[in-house]
Amino acid sequence: MKNTTLSRILPLMLLYILLLHLQASCQERERRENLRGYWKFILGDNMKFAKPEYDDSDWEKIYVPESWEDEGFQNYNGYAWYRKTVELEASGNDALYLELGRIDDVDQVYFNGVHIGATGGFPPDYFTAYNYTRRYPIPMEHVNKKGKN
């Protein structure tokens, strides 16, 4: 009789534990920061722009997620950099991702000066990736967990 009761209860207990785990995972995934708004922006390309300490005080500000054409840079086809400072509160167990949506055409992404992802191909091996959604993991060892990033 005891084995029969245990065999009925055990699957229910396992299901309950699984549901608790799934709920915790879903809650973690729902925590998002919306980065829509004004970002720093400059035309051209220079790797010093990736450094966190770089002085971008003279850069333009444009609204993201609008295209740069819609923000006053019509007919420009070339390189440009965007910069955004964010403050995060994260623990060592958090999994952080930067979701940028779709970008026309190619991108390389840096977080606190560290290259975290790229989609598409820059010249001389150019290929577009305008229809791919960008989602890059941010390594926790490069995150200022209680301050500006």
C-alpha positions, 0 to 999 in steps of 0.5 A: 500500500505504501509503494502505491501511494509513493508511486502516485505522489512522486510524479506529482512532486517532480512535476511541482518541482519542474513547474517551480523551476520553469516559473523561476526561469520565465521570471528571469527572462521577463526582466528587460531594460528598454534602451529606446531613446537617445543614443550618442552617434558619430559617422565614421570608424575608429576603434578608439570609439569602443573604449569606455573612457573615450570622450563622446561629449561632442557626438550627435544624439539620435533617437533609437530605434529610428534609422539614421536616415530618419534622424537627419543623415540621409543618403549616407552609406558608410560606417557609424558608431552608436554609444549608450550608457546604462546602469545595471544591477546584476548578480553573478548568477544573472545571464545578460544579453544585449538585444538590438533587433535588426540592423541594416546591414552589418554590426560589431558590438562592444560592451565596456570595450569588449567585443561581444558579437557581430552579424554580417560581414564587413568589406572586403568580405561584405555580406548583409545581415539586415534581416537577422535579429541581433542578440548577444550574450554579455560576459558577466566578468565585463559588467559593472554590476552596480553602476555605469556600463 
